[in-house]
Amino acid sequence: MSLIRKLGWFFKLEARRYMIGILALSLVSVFNLIPPRIIGQVIDAIAGGNLTPSDLAINLTWLVGAALIMYALRYVWRLFILGTANSLGRILRTRLFEHFPRMAPSFYTRYRTGDLMAHATNDVQTLVMTAGGGVMSAVDASITALVTLATMFWILDWRLTLVAILPLPVLAWGTSRLGRINHEGFKQAQEAFSELNNSVQESVSGIKVTKSFGYGAQETAKFQATNQMVWAKNLRAAKYNELFQPMVLIFVGASYLISLLYGGYLISQGQFTVGEMVTFMTYLDMLVWPLQAIGWLFNIMQRGSVSLDRIDKLLHEESPVRETEHPLPSIQNGRLDYDIESFAYQDLTTLEDVHFSLEAGQTLGIVGTTGSGKTSLLRLLLREQDVNLGSIRLGGHDIRDYRLSDLRSLMGYVPQDQLLFAMSIRDNVRFGQADLDDAAVIRATQLCGVYQDIQAMPEGLDTLIGERGVSLSGGQKQRLAMSRALILDPDILILDDSLSAVDAKTEHLILENLKSERQGKTTIITAHRLSAVVHADLILVMEDGRIKERGNHQELLAQNGWYATTYRSQQLAQSLEGGDLDA
């Protein structure tokens, strides 16, 4: 019943359609009683030798009429119950996919992609079955059982009816106990399916790495072990699940036996006719479905409860980043002020005492060793997390005072790990604004130095790049991802080590294009190769979450610190490789 209460919002939402379906289903149960009764009367008429052709024709007309009406009613209830249940799947999937983008990165460290897919597919489908087949079973079983039993009790023989239902209380107890056992088995099976999804997703995504390391056999063995574990848990769940029907049939068989013995006695005493006995046994046979449905209902309710708990757990996950209750009405680019006293991620201090300002239209370079806090600075600006102590202001206002959508609409972000979609180059580049024409796509790819590569491809902009851009090189992926950001002409462009996979010549071309095309617009670049930031108005050297050095390129060289040492070392390495030194 707790499951019904939790899904009460949906049943209220679709109450009208469910009521129509339940009414049609109830009428089917009533009309279902007509054929056995007619058959019994015909048998008694034959036995008595008083069946006339006109009586037979009338009875056949009743049978055909009842069949046609039940056909129409069955269509109606299937449409309004099973069809309406699919709306629950649509609503839940929408809620999940609206929920996922709001979650912080920490959420995705707790839940892997395969697990989230299992929630959005398997668990949702189980709930759809509960809202459709479960409701149908509950209504049909109860109405069919009540109507049939009432007819058997009042119209045929109440004594025989009471005798026939003696095994039912024991059956109800057995199915209830079995349902509780099945609950835990199905829960483990669903969790195992999530693990299988994760294994498949990771194996397919990392197929290149697996093959390059010659790890194919080990990966196959690992998958087989996971698959075996999933099979074992599903087999255990199936063992309990498949006990429902045999249990029902055992008790139905007991009812048949008791009814035949006592019914035969009543016939021998002249208190019951053969036709009535045929009708009674037919009605008793009709009770097999309600009894099976009750067992199946217990099963599906337990499964639905497990799936709903899993989905609710996801939906109740809260992001640490919250929308302000009273957002500013508008947003525009302006002076950027970082005043961070401290920021901790997962109880680990990541940034401390970070203070700097950047005027609108300037370029900021952020450099430092891996793990120094470069990317954390960008994620705070994007509000993937929020500052613990301190603030980040844009145009004189705390960025938390803006709507998230407004804030992010100013920005074009190119992350370290580019995500390209399994569609054409054209659609990938104009992903953020699908109505842009080819001229805009070409211009963006030219600025990023990838248009010549596209021209060399047989299908040009129509080239399908495969899942995650599998058919492209690392440099091509980076430049396409950059084109996707540049085509939107954002007020704030963020490049998070987005030039690491391109050569020095291509890097220089892109940076020069950015300087000429983005006059008056803010650009933030993090890089390991210092040549990417030499033209920045302000360069920050990060170390252990703190600003170690700051200034422009010439000022940092004069300080003769980490920046100067690293820059000279990189320039020397480039010259030895035959590259040109930066001015």
C-alpha positions as CSV (number, residue, x, y, z in Angstrom):
1,M,0.0,0.0,0.0
2,S,2.9,2.3,0.6
3,L,3.7,2.1,-3.1
4,I,0.2,3.2,-4.0
5,R,0.5,6.1,-1.7
6,K,3.8,7.2,-3.2
7,L,2.3,7.0,-6.7
8,G,-0.9,8.7,-5.6
9,W,0.2,11.9,-7.3
10,F,0.2,10.1,-10.7
11,F,-3.1,8.3,-10.1
12,K,-4.7,11.7,-9.2
13,L,-3.2,13.3,-12.3
14,E,-4.7,10.5,-14.6
15,A,-7.8,9.8,-12.5
16,R,-10.3,10.3,-15.3
17,R,-8.5,8.0,-17.7
18,Y,-8.0,5.4,-15.0
19,M,-11.7,5.5,-14.0
20,I,-12.8,4.9,-17.6
21,G,-10.4,2.0,-17.9
22,I,-11.5,0.5,-14.5
23,L,-15.2,0.9,-15.5
24,A,-14.5,-0.9,-18.8
25,L,-12.6,-3.6,-17.0
26,S,-15.4,-4.1,-14.5
27,L,-18.0,-4.5,-17.2
28,V,-15.8,-7.1,-18.8
29,S,-15.9,-9.1,-15.5
30,V,-19.8,-8.8,-15.5
31,F,-20.2,-9.8,-19.2
32,N,-17.8,-12.7,-18.6
33,L,-20.4,-14.4,-16.5
34,I,-22.9,-14.7,-19.3
35,P,-21.3,-17.4,-21.5
36,P,-21.0,-20.1,-18.6
37,R,-24.5,-19.4,-17.5
38,I,-25.9,-19.8,-21.0
39,I,-23.9,-23.0,-21.6
40,G,-25.2,-24.5,-18.3
41,Q,-28.8,-23.7,-19.3
42,V,-28.3,-25.2,-22.8
43,I,-26.9,-28.4,-21.2
44,D,-29.8,-28.7,-18.8
45,A,-32.2,-28.1,-21.7
46,I,-30.5,-30.8,-23.7
47,A,-30.6,-33.2,-20.8
48,G,-34.3,-32.4,-20.3
49,G,-35.0,-32.8,-24.0
50,N,-36.7,-29.4,-24.3
51,L,-34.2,-27.4,-26.3
52,T,-35.8,-25.8,-29.3
53,P,-34.1,-24.3,-32.4
54,S,-35.4,-20.8,-31.5
55,D,-34.0,-21.2,-27.9
56,L,-30.7,-22.3,-29.3
57,A,-30.6,-19.3,-31.7
58,I,-31.4,-16.9,-28.8
59,N,-28.7,-18.3,-26.7
60,L,-26.2,-18.1,-29.5
61,T,-27.2,-14.5,-30.1
62,W,-26.5,-13.7,-26.5
63,L,-23.1,-15.4,-26.7
64,V,-22.1,-13.5,-29.8
65,G,-23.3,-10.2,-28.4
66,A,-21.5,-10.7,-25.2
67,A,-18.3,-11.6,-27.1
68,L,-18.5,-8.4,-29.2
69,I,-19.1,-6.2,-26.2
70,M,-16.2,-7.8,-24.3
71,Y,-13.9,-7.3,-27.3
72,A,-14.7,-3.5,-27.4
73,L,-14.5,-3.2,-23.6
74,R,-11.1,-5.0,-23.5
75,Y,-9.8,-2.5,-26.1
76,V,-11.0,0.4,-24.0
77,W,-9.5,-0.8,-20.7
78,R,-6.1,-1.7,-22.3
79,L,-6.0,1.8,-23.9
80,F,-6.9,3.7,-20.7
81,I,-5.0,1.6,-18.2
82,L,-2.0,0.2,-19.9
83,G,-1.7,3.1,-22.3
84,T,-2.0,5.7,-19.5
85,A,0.7,3.9,-17.4
86,N,3.3,4.8,-20.1
87,S,2.8,8.4,-19.1
88,L,4.4,7.6,-15.8
89,G,7.5,6.4,-17.6
90,R,7.6,9.6,-19.6
91,I,7.2,11.8,-16.4
92,L,9.8,9.9,-14.4
93,R,12.4,9.9,-17.2
94,T,11.8,13.6,-17.7
95,R,12.3,14.2,-13.9
96,L,15.5,12.2,-13.9
97,F,17.0,13.9,-16.9
98,E,16.1,17.3,-15.6
99,H,17.7,16.3,-12.2
100,F,21.0,15.0,-13.6
101,P,22.3,18.3,-15.0
102,R,21.6,20.1,-11.7
103,M,23.9,17.7,-9.8
104,A,27.4,18.7,-8.7
105,P,30.4,16.6,-9.9
106,S,30.5,14.8,-6.6
107,F,27.2,13.2,-7.6
108,Y,28.8,11.5,-10.5
109,T,31.6,10.1,-8.4
110,R,28.9,8.2,-6.4
111,Y,26.8,7.1,-9.4
112,R,28.4,5.8,-12.5
113,T,26.8,6.2,-16.0
114,G,25.7,2.6,-16.2
115,D,23.9,2.8,-12.9
116,L,22.1,6.0,-13.9
117,M,21.1,4.3,-17.2
118,A,19.6,1.4,-15.2
119,H,17.5,3.7,-13.1
120,A,16.2,5.5,-16.2
121,T,15.4,2.4,-18.1
122,N,14.9,-0.8,-16.0
123,D,13.5,0.8,-12.8
124,V,11.2,3.2,-14.8
125,Q,9.9,0.3,-16.9
126,T,9.2,-1.7,-13.7
127,L,7.1,1.2,-12.3
128,V,5.3,1.5,-15.7
129,M,4.4,-2.2,-15.4
130,T,3.2,-1.5,-11.8
131,A,1.0,1.4,-12.9
132,G,-0.4,-0.6,-15.8
133,G,-0.3,-4.3,-15.2
134,G,-0.4,-3.9,-11.5
135,V,-3.5,-1.7,-11.5
136,M,-5.2,-4.0,-14.1
137,S,-4.4,-7.1,-11.9
138,A,-5.7,-5.5,-8.7
139,V,-8.9,-4.3,-10.3
140,D,-9.6,-7.3,-12.5
141,A,-8.7,-9.8,-9.8
142,S,-10.9,-8.1,-7.1
143,I,-13.9,-7.4,-9.4
144,T,-13.8,-10.7,-11.2
145,A,-13.4,-12.6,-7.9
146,L,-16.2,-10.7,-6.2
147,V,-18.7,-10.9,-9.0
148,T,-18.0,-14.5,-9.7
149,L,-18.1,-15.5,-6.1
150,A,-21.4,-13.5,-5.6
151,T,-22.9,-15.3,-8.6
152,M,-21.7,-18.7,-7.3
153,F,-23.0,-17.9,-3.8
154,W,-26.4,-16.4,-4.6
155,I,-27.4,-18.0,-7.9
156,L,-25.9,-21.4,-7.9
157,D,-25.2,-22.9,-4.4
158,W,-23.8,-21.1,-1.3
159,R,-22.8,-24.3,0.4
160,L,-20.6,-25.5,-2.6
161,T,-19.1,-22.0,-2.9
162,L,-18.0,-21.9,0.8
163,V,-16.4,-25.3,0.4
164,A,-14.6,-24.3,-2.8
165,I,-12.9,-21.3,-1.2
166,L,-11.6,-23.0,1.9
167,P,-8.0,-23.1,0.6
168,L,-7.9,-19.3,-0.2
169,P,-6.8,-18.0,3.2
170,V,-3.8,-20.3,3.2
171,L,-3.0,-19.2,-0.4
172,A,-3.1,-15.5,0.6
173,W,-0.7,-16.1,3.5
174,G,1.7,-18.0,1.3
175,T,1.8,-15.4,-1.5
176,S,2.3,-12.6,1.0
177,R,5.2,-14.4,2.6
178,L,6.7,-15.2,-0.7
179,G,6.4,-11.6,-1.9
180,R,8.5,-10.3,1.0
181,I,11.2,-12.8,0.2
182,N,11.1,-11.8,-3.5
183,H,11.5,-8.1,-2.6
184,E,15.1,-8.6,-1.4
185,G,15.9,-10.9,-4.4
186,F,14.7,-8.4,-6.9
187,K,16.5,-5.5,-5.2
188,Q,19.8,-7.4,-5.5
189,A,19.0,-8.3,-9.2
190,Q,18.4,-4.6,-10.0
191,E,21.7,-3.5,-8.4
192,A,23.4,-6.3,-10.3
193,F,21.9,-5.0,-13.5
194,S,23.4,-1.5,-12.7
195,E,26.8,-3.1,-12.3
196,L,26.4,-4.9,-15.6
197,N,25.5,-1.6,-17.3
198,N,28.6,0.1,-15.8
199,S,30.8,-2.8,-17.0
200,V,29.5,-2.6,-20.6
201,Q,29.6,1.2,-20.8
202,E,33.2,1.3,-19.5
203,S,34.3,-1.5,-21.7
204,V,32.9,0.1,-24.9
205,S,34.1,3.6,-24.0
206,G,37.6,2.3,-23.3
207,I,37.9,-0.2,-26.2
208,K,40.9,1.7,-27.7
209,V,42.8,1.6,-24.5
210,T,41.9,-2.0,-23.9
211,K,43.2,-3.1,-27.4
212,S,46.3,-1.0,-27.2
213,F,47.4,-2.6,-24.0
214,G,46.5,-6.1,-25.2
215,Y,44.1,-6.4,-22.3
216,G,41.2,-7.9,-24.4
217,A,41.3,-11.3,-22.7
218,Q,41.4,-9.9,-19.2
219,E,38.6,-7.5,-20.0
220,T,36.5,-10.3,-21.4
221,A,37.2,-12.4,-18.3
222,K,36.2,-9.5,-16.1
223,F,33.0,-9.0,-18.0
224,Q,32.2,-12.7,-17.8
225,A,32.6,-12.6,-14.0
226,T,30.2,-9.7,-13.8
227,N,27.8,-11.3,-16.2
228,Q,27.9,-14.5,-14.1
229,M,27.2,-12.5,-11.0
230,V,24.2,-10.9,-12.6
231,W,22.9,-14.2,-13.9
232,A,23.2,-15.8,-10.4
233,K,21.3,-12.9,-8.7
234,N,18.6,-12.9,-11.4
235,L,18.3,-16.7,-11.1
236,R,17.8,-16.4,-7.4
237,A,15.1,-13.8,-7.9
238,A,13.5,-16.0,-10.6
239,K,13.4,-19.0,-8.3
240,Y,11.2,-17.1,-5.8
241,N,9.2,-15.4,-8.6
242,E,8.3,-18.6,-10.4
243,L,7.0,-20.1,-7.1
244,F,3.9,-17.9,-7.3
245,Q,2.1,-19.7,-10.1
246,P,2.7,-23.3,-8.9
247,M,1.5,-22.2,-5.4
248,V,-1.7,-20.8,-6.9
249,L,-2.3,-23.9,-9.1
250,I,-1.9,-26.2,-6.1
251,F,-4.6,-24.4,-4.1
252,V,-6.8,-24.2,-7.2
253,G,-6.4,-27.9,-7.7
254,A,-7.4,-28.4,-4.1
255,S,-10.5,-26.3,-4.7
256,Y,-11.4,-28.3,-7.8
257,L,-11.1,-31.6,-5.9
258,I,-13.2,-30.4,-3.0
259,S,-15.8,-28.9,-5.4
260,L,-16.1,-32.1,-7.5
261,L,-16.5,-34.3,-4.4
262,Y,-19.1,-32.2,-2.7
263,G,-20.8,-31.2,-6.0
264,G,-21.1,-34.9,-7.0
265,Y,-22.7,-35.5,-3.6
266,L,-25.3,-32.7,-4.2
267,I,-26.1,-34.0,-7.6
268,S,-26.7,-37.5,-6.2
269,Q,-29.1,-36.0,-3.7
270,G,-30.9,-34.2,-6.5
271,Q,-30.0,-30.8,-5.0
272,F,-27.9,-29.7,-8.0
273,T,-28.1,-30.3,-11.7
274,V,-25.4,-31.3,-14.1
275,G,-25.7,-28.1,-16.0
276,E,-25.4,-26.1,-12.8
277,M,-22.3,-28.1,-11.9
278,V,-20.7,-27.3,-15.3
279,T,-21.5,-23.7,-14.8
280,F,-20.1,-23.8,-11.3
281,M,-16.9,-25.5,-12.4
282,T,-16.5,-22.9,-15.2
283,Y,-16.9,-20.1,-12.7
284,L,-14.4,-21.8,-10.5
285,D,-12.0,-22.0,-13.5
286,M,-12.6,-18.2,-13.9
287,L,-11.3,-17.7,-10.4
288,V,-7.9,-19.2,-11.4
289,W,-7.0,-15.9,-13.1
290,P,-7.8,-13.7,-10.0
291,L,-5.8,-16.0,-7.8
292,Q,-2.9,-16.0,-10.2
293,A,-3.3,-12.2,-10.5
294,I,-3.1,-11.8,-6.7
295,G,0.2,-13.7,-6.6
296,W,1.5,-11.7,-9.6
297,L,0.3,-8.5,-8.0
298,F,2.3,-9.2,-4.8
299,N,5.3,-9.9,-7.0
300,I,5.0,-6.7,-9.1
301,M,4.2,-4.5,-6.1
302,Q,7.4,-5.7,-4.4
303,R,9.4,-5.1,-7.6
304,G,7.8,-1.7,-8.1
305,S,8.6,-0.7,-4.5
306,V,12.3,-1.6,-5.0
307,S,12.4,0.5,-8.2
308,L,10.6,3.4,-6.8
309,D,12.9,3.5,-3.7
310,R,15.9,3.5,-6.1
311,I,14.5,6.4,-8.2
312,D,13.4,8.4,-5.1
313,K,16.9,8.1,-3.7
314,L,18.3,9.7,-6.9
315,L,15.7,12.4,-7.0
316,H,16.2,13.3,-3.4
317,E,19.9,13.9,-4.0
318,E,20.5,17.6,-3.5
319,S,23.1,19.7,-5.3
320,P,25.2,22.0,-3.1
321,V,24.6,24.7,-5.7
322,R,21.3,26.3,-5.1
323,E,19.4,28.9,-7.1
324,T,18.8,32.2,-5.3
325,E,15.3,33.0,-4.3
326,H,15.5,36.6,-5.5
327,P,17.8,36.6,-8.6
328,L,18.9,39.8,-10.3
329,P,16.7,40.6,-13.3
330,S,19.5,40.8,-15.9
331,I,23.2,40.0,-16.4
332,Q,26.0,41.5,-18.4
333,N,29.7,41.0,-18.6
334,G,31.8,43.2,-16.3
335,R,34.7,43.3,-13.9
336,L,35.5,39.8,-12.4
337,D,36.6,39.8,-8.8
338,Y,37.8,36.7,-7.0
339,D,37.9,37.0,-3.2
340,I,38.2,33.4,-1.9
341,E,39.2,32.8,1.7
342,S,39.0,29.1,1.3
343,F,37.2,26.4,-0.7
344,A,37.1,22.7,0.2
345,Y,35.9,19.9,-2.1
346,Q,34.9,16.7,-0.3
347,D,36.5,17.9,2.9
348,L,39.8,18.5,1.2
349,T,40.9,22.2,1.0
350,T,41.5,23.0,-2.6
351,L,41.9,26.8,-2.7
352,E,43.0,29.3,-0.1
353,D,43.6,33.1,0.0
354,V,42.9,33.6,-3.8
355,H,42.3,37.3,-4.6
356,F,42.5,39.0,-8.0
357,S,40.5,41.1,-10.4
358,L,40.1,41.0,-14.2
359,E,38.5,43.8,-16.2
360,A,35.9,43.0,-18.8
361,G,37.6,42.3,-22.2
362,Q,40.9,41.2,-20.6
363,T,42.6,37.8,-20.9
364,L,43.5,35.8,-17.8
365,G,46.1,33.0,-17.9
366,I,46.2,30.4,-15.1
367,V,49.2,28.1,-15.0
368,G,50.7,25.7,-12.5
369,T,51.4,22.0,-11.9
370,T,48.8,19.4,-11.9
371,G,46.5,19.6,-8.9
372,S,47.4,23.2,-8.1
373,G,43.8,24.4,-8.3
374,K,43.5,25.8,-11.9
375,T,40.4,23.9,-12.8
376,S,38.8,24.6,-9.4
377,L,38.9,28.3,-10.1
378,L,37.0,27.8,-13.4
379,R,34.4,25.4,-11.8
380,L,33.6,28.0,-9.1
381,L,33.0,30.6,-11.8
382,L,30.7,28.2,-13.7
383,R,29.1,27.4,-10.3
384,E,29.6,23.7,-10.5
385,Q,30.5,24.3,-6.9
386,D,30.1,27.3,-4.6
387,V,32.7,29.1,-2.6
388,N,32.8,28.0,1.1
389,L,34.3,31.3,2.5
390,G,34.5,34.3,0.2
391,S,32.9,35.3,-3.0
392,I,33.2,35.7,-6.8
393,R,31.7,38.9,-8.2
394,L,30.8,39.7,-11.8
395,G,29.9,43.3,-12.6
396,G,29.9,44.2,-8.8
397,H,27.4,41.4,-7.9
398,D,28.0,38.0,-6.3
399,I,27.6,35.4,-9.0
400,R,25.2,33.6,-6.6
401,D,22.8,36.4,-7.0
402,Y,22.3,35.6,-10.7
403,R,20.2,32.8,-12.2
404,L,22.4,29.9,-13.1
405,S,21.0,29.9,-16.6
406,D,21.7,33.6,-17.0
407,L,25.3,33.2,-15.6
408,R,26.1,30.3,-17.9
409,S,24.6,32.0,-20.9
410,L,27.5,34.5,-20.8
411,M,30.1,31.7,-21.0
412,G,31.6,29.4,-23.5
413,Y,33.4,26.5,-21.8
414,V,35.9,24.1,-23.4
415,P,36.9,21.5,-20.8
416,Q,39.9,19.4,-20.6
417,D,38.0,16.3,-21.6
418,Q,36.0,17.1,-24.7
419,L,32.7,15.5,-25.2
420,L,31.6,15.2,-28.9
421,F,28.4,13.6,-29.9
422,A,27.8,10.8,-32.4
423,M,26.5,13.0,-35.1
424,S,27.9,15.1,-38.0
425,I,30.7,17.7,-37.6
426,R,28.2,20.4,-38.5
427,D,25.7,19.4,-35.8
428,N,28.5,19.1,-33.2
429,V,29.8,22.6,-33.9
430,R,26.4,24.3,-33.8
431,F,25.2,22.2,-30.9
432,G,24.4,25.2,-28.7
433,Q,22.4,26.9,-31.5
434,A,21.1,24.5,-34.1
435,D,19.7,27.0,-36.5
436,L,23.1,28.6,-37.4
437,D,24.0,28.3,-41.1
438,D,27.1,26.7,-42.6
439,A,28.8,30.1,-43.0
440,A,28.9,30.4,-39.2
441,V,30.2,26.8,-38.8
442,I,32.9,27.4,-41.3
443,R,34.0,30.6,-39.7
444,A,34.2,29.0,-36.3
445,T,36.2,26.1,-37.5
446,Q,38.6,28.4,-39.4
447,L,39.3,30.4,-36.3
448,C,40.2,27.2,-34.5
449,G,42.4,25.9,-37.4
450,V,40.4,22.7,-38.1
451,Y,38.5,23.7,-41.3
452,Q,41.3,22.4,-43.5
453,D,41.1,19.0,-41.7
454,I,37.3,19.0,-42.3
455,Q,37.8,19.8,-46.0
456,A,40.1,16.8,-46.4
457,M,37.4,14.5,-45.1
458,P,35.2,12.8,-47.8
459,E,31.9,14.1,-46.5
460,G,33.2,17.5,-45.1
461,L,30.8,19.0,-42.6
462,D,28.5,16.0,-43.0
463,T,31.2,13.6,-41.7
464,L,29.9,11.5,-38.8
465,I,32.5,11.4,-36.1
466,G,31.2,8.4,-34.1
467,E,30.6,8.1,-30.3
468,R,32.7,10.7,-28.4
469,G,34.5,11.6,-31.6
470,V,36.2,8.2,-31.9
471,S,37.2,8.8,-35.5
472,L,39.1,12.0,-34.8
473,S,42.5,12.7,-33.4
474,G,43.0,14.4,-30.0
475,G,43.9,17.7,-31.6
476,Q,40.9,17.6,-33.9
477,K,38.6,16.9,-31.0
478,Q,39.9,19.9,-29.0
479,R,39.6,22.3,-32.0
480,L,36.0,21.1,-32.7
481,A,35.1,21.6,-29.1
482,M,36.6,25.1,-29.2
483,S,34.7,25.8,-32.4
484,R,31.5,24.8,-30.6
485,A,32.1,27.4,-27.9
486,L,33.4,30.2,-30.3
487,I,30.4,29.9,-32.6
488,L,28.2,31.3,-29.8
489,D,30.5,34.3,-29.4
490,P,30.3,34.2,-25.6
491,D,31.2,37.2,-23.4
492,I,33.4,35.0,-21.3
493,L,35.4,32.2,-23.0
494,I,36.9,29.6,-20.8
495,L,39.6,27.3,-22.2
496,D,40.6,24.7,-19.6
497,D,43.9,23.3,-21.0
498,S,42.1,23.1,-24.3
499,L,45.3,23.5,-26.5
500,S,47.3,20.6,-25.0
501,A,46.8,18.3,-28.0
502,V,47.6,20.8,-30.7
503,D,51.1,21.6,-32.0
504,A,52.8,24.9,-31.3
505,K,52.1,26.4,-34.8
506,T,48.4,25.6,-34.6
507,E,48.3,26.9,-31.0
508,H,49.8,30.2,-32.2
509,L,47.3,30.5,-35.0
510,I,44.3,29.9,-32.7
511,L,45.6,32.4,-30.1
512,E,46.2,35.1,-32.7
513,N,42.6,34.5,-34.1
514,L,41.2,34.8,-30.6
515,K,43.0,38.1,-30.0
516,S,41.6,39.7,-33.2
517,E,38.1,38.2,-32.9
518,R,37.5,38.7,-29.2
519,Q,38.2,42.4,-28.7
520,G,36.3,43.6,-25.7
521,K,35.4,40.1,-24.5
522,T,36.9,38.2,-21.5
523,T,39.0,35.1,-22.1
524,I,40.3,32.8,-19.4
525,I,42.9,30.2,-20.3
526,T,44.5,27.5,-18.2
527,A,47.5,25.7,-19.6
528,H,50.5,23.6,-18.9
529,R,52.3,25.0,-22.0
530,L,53.1,28.6,-21.1
531,S,53.2,29.7,-24.7
532,A,49.4,29.7,-24.5
533,V,49.3,32.5,-22.0
534,V,52.2,34.8,-22.9
535,H,49.8,37.4,-24.3
536,A,47.5,37.4,-21.3
537,D,46.9,40.7,-19.4
538,L,47.2,38.8,-16.1
539,I,48.8,35.5,-15.4
540,L,48.4,33.6,-12.2
541,V,50.8,30.9,-11.1
542,M,49.0,28.4,-8.8
543,E,50.6,26.1,-6.3
544,D,48.7,24.0,-3.7
545,G,45.6,26.1,-4.1
546,R,47.3,29.4,-3.6
547,I,48.6,32.2,-5.9
548,K,52.3,31.8,-5.9
549,E,53.1,34.4,-8.6
550,R,51.1,37.0,-10.5
551,G,51.7,39.5,-13.3
552,N,51.9,39.7,-17.1
553,H,54.5,37.7,-19.1
554,Q,57.3,40.2,-18.8
555,E,56.7,40.8,-15.1
556,L,56.8,37.1,-14.3
557,L,60.0,36.7,-16.3
558,A,61.6,39.5,-14.3
559,Q,60.6,37.8,-11.0
560,N,62.7,34.8,-12.1
561,G,60.5,32.3,-10.2
562,W,58.7,29.2,-11.2
563,Y,57.1,30.8,-14.3
564,A,60.4,32.1,-15.7
565,T,62.2,28.8,-15.1
566,T,59.4,26.7,-16.7
567,Y,59.0,29.1,-19.6
568,R,62.7,29.0,-20.5
569,S,62.8,25.2,-20.1
570,Q,59.8,24.8,-22.5
571,Q,61.3,27.2,-25.0
572,L,64.5,25.3,-25.0
573,A,62.7,22.0,-25.5
574,Q,60.8,23.5,-28.4
575,S,63.9,24.9,-30.1
576,L,65.6,21.5,-29.8
577,E,62.6,20.0,-31.6
578,G,62.9,22.5,-34.4
579,G,60.1,24.8,-33.4
580,D,60.0,28.6,-33.4
581,L,60.6,30.5,-30.2
582,D,57.8,32.8,-29.1
583,A,58.6,36.5,-29.1
